[in-house]
């Protein structure tokens, strides 16, 4: 019984750490997206460079979401 409690406590701690890391990444990515949006808005014309920056940020968000999802799937199987 104590072993199960210790295992579950460790798992909860790990999930909390993962959550904190994911939340930090989300804030960083959101800040990058805001920066890209402001750059695009301030531009006289919506150039290729601004579009590339927004595309890069959105791809980063998707990649981070996929990595978090896969990480959670792996942990659920352990």
Rosetta silent file (secondary structure, phi, psi, omega in degrees, C-alpha in Angstrom):
SEQUENCE: XXXXXXXXXXXXXXXXXXXXXXXXXXXXXXXXXXXXXXXXXXXXXXXXXXXXXXXXXXXXXXXXXXXXXXXXXXXXXX
SCORE:     score description
SCORE:     0.000 S_00000001
   1 L     0.000  -44.135  179.489    0.000    0.000    0.000 S_00000001
   2 H   -64.922  -35.207  178.751    2.797    2.433    0.884 S_00000001
   3 H   -64.892  -41.342  178.850    4.566    1.607   -2.355 S_00000001
   4 H   -63.782  -41.919  178.912    1.414    2.424   -4.329 S_00000001
   5 H   -64.186  -42.871  179.087    1.031    5.746   -2.520 S_00000001
   6 H   -64.017  -40.998  178.895    4.676    6.609   -3.164 S_00000001
   7 H   -64.407  -44.877  179.690    4.311    5.688   -6.833 S_00000001
   8 H   -66.787  -38.135  177.789    1.170    7.766   -7.222 S_00000001
   9 H   -62.457  -43.967  178.390    2.755   10.699   -5.367 S_00000001
  10 H   -62.688  -41.909  179.922    5.751   10.555   -7.683 S_00000001
  11 H   -64.818  -41.968  178.018    3.472   10.414  -10.722 S_00000001
  12 H   -62.047  -44.358  179.082    1.447   13.417   -9.516 S_00000001
  13 H   -59.810  -43.441  179.492    4.665   15.361   -8.927 S_00000001
  14 H   -63.952  -43.329  178.778    5.880   14.489  -12.423 S_00000001
  15 H   -63.703  -39.425  177.465    2.572   15.547  -13.974 S_00000001
  16 H   -63.372  -41.463  178.005    2.674   18.842  -12.073 S_00000001
  17 H   -64.338  -42.492  177.491    6.197   19.499  -13.342 S_00000001
  18 H   -62.207  -41.713  179.323    5.122   18.673  -16.898 S_00000001
  19 H   -61.897  -45.547  179.629    2.144   20.990  -16.530 S_00000001
  20 H   -61.325  -42.846  178.868    4.341   23.828  -15.292 S_00000001
  21 H   -64.423  -41.347  179.145    6.757   23.324  -18.178 S_00000001
  22 H   -66.342  -40.900  178.635    3.934   23.218  -20.705 S_00000001
  23 H   -62.549  -41.300  177.430    2.358   26.334  -19.217 S_00000001
  24 H   -61.984  -45.324  179.185    5.684   28.170  -19.490 S_00000001
  25 H   -63.081  -38.363  178.552    6.063   27.112  -23.118 S_00000001
  26 H   -62.918  -43.695  178.569    2.502   28.234  -23.826 S_00000001
  27 H   -63.528  -42.101  179.415    3.204   31.696  -22.375 S_00000001
  28 H   -64.287  -43.666 -179.627    6.415   31.986  -24.379 S_00000001
  29 H   -67.320  -38.965  177.634    4.701   30.912  -27.579 S_00000001
  30 H   -63.111  -39.327  178.191    1.794   33.274  -26.938 S_00000001
  31 H   -64.558  -40.613  177.482    4.245   36.124  -26.454 S_00000001
  32 H   -64.041  -39.772  178.975    5.922   35.231  -29.761 S_00000001
  33 H   -65.421  -42.711  176.871    2.538   35.144  -31.471 S_00000001
  34 H   -59.814  -43.065  178.985    1.639   38.565  -30.024 S_00000001
  35 H   -61.963  -43.486  179.526    4.966   39.913  -31.248 S_00000001
  36 H   -65.749  -39.584  179.423    4.370   38.499  -34.712 S_00000001
  37 H   -65.264  -43.526  178.039    0.852   39.902  -34.816 S_00000001
  38 H   -62.351  -41.634  178.981    2.044   43.362  -33.783 S_00000001
  39 H   -61.802  -40.679  179.592    4.776   43.261  -36.409 S_00000001
  40 H   -68.406  -40.944 -179.829    2.237   42.363  -39.056 S_00000001
  41 H   -66.006  -37.757 -177.761   -0.202   45.065  -37.906 S_00000001
  42 H   -77.013  -17.773 -179.448    2.488   47.738  -37.852 S_00000001
  43 L   -71.586  142.067  178.475    3.697   46.839  -41.303 S_00000001
  44 L   -65.131  -33.785  176.471    2.376   49.008  -44.126 S_00000001
  45 L  -136.190  152.475 -176.765    1.693   45.900  -46.083 S_00000001
  46 L   -81.867   85.751 -174.271    1.354   42.324  -45.039 S_00000001
  47 L   -80.212  173.739 -178.818    4.630   41.086  -46.507 S_00000001
  48 H   -63.194  -36.751 -178.218    6.047   37.630  -46.882 S_00000001
  49 H   -62.456  -44.745  179.213    8.350   38.111  -43.914 S_00000001
  50 H   -65.368  -40.337  178.546    5.461   38.767  -41.505 S_00000001
  51 H   -63.214  -40.255  179.019    3.525   35.812  -42.900 S_00000001
  52 H   -63.466  -42.114 -179.767    6.565   33.577  -42.429 S_00000001
  53 H   -62.979  -45.179  178.829    6.949   34.698  -38.814 S_00000001
  54 H   -63.845  -42.301  177.995    3.299   33.997  -38.021 S_00000001
  55 H   -59.973  -43.940  179.910    3.547   30.614  -39.762 S_00000001
  56 H   -61.018  -45.223 -179.343    6.648   29.763  -37.724 S_00000001
  57 H   -64.332  -45.447  179.990    4.945   30.668  -34.437 S_00000001
  58 H   -63.365  -38.045  176.505    1.804   28.699  -35.274 S_00000001
  59 H   -64.410  -37.935  178.071    3.907   25.667  -36.231 S_00000001
  60 H   -63.276  -42.360  179.220    5.743   25.964  -32.905 S_00000001
  61 H   -61.723  -47.457 -179.896    2.431   25.989  -31.036 S_00000001
  62 H   -61.787  -43.924 -179.636    1.223   22.902  -32.916 S_00000001
  63 H   -62.011  -44.045  179.561    4.524   21.092  -32.372 S_00000001
  64 H   -62.418  -42.295  179.226    4.453   21.871  -28.645 S_00000001
  65 H   -63.212  -40.823  179.242    0.862   20.649  -28.365 S_00000001
  66 H   -65.299  -43.236 -179.947    1.731   17.425  -30.170 S_00000001
  67 H   -63.905  -40.737  178.390    4.782   16.831  -27.964 S_00000001
  68 H   -64.005  -44.973  179.388    2.749   17.405  -24.802 S_00000001
  69 H   -60.302  -47.019 -179.984    0.034   15.038  -26.032 S_00000001
  70 H   -63.666  -39.398  178.611    2.554   12.325  -26.910 S_00000001
  71 H   -61.391  -42.944  179.356    4.295   12.763  -23.579 S_00000001
  72 H   -65.996  -38.699  178.590    1.006   12.322  -21.748 S_00000001
  73 H   -63.012  -43.937  179.900    0.175    9.223  -23.793 S_00000001
  74 H   -62.199  -43.531 -177.829    3.542    7.665  -22.977 S_00000001
  75 H   -67.365  -33.103  179.728    3.137    8.395  -19.278 S_00000001
  76 H   -68.150  -26.074 -179.092   -0.334    6.882  -19.170 S_00000001
  77 H   -83.277  -15.345 -176.743    1.049    3.618  -20.498 S_00000001
  78 L   -76.887    0.000    0.000    3.759    3.441  -17.800 S_00000001
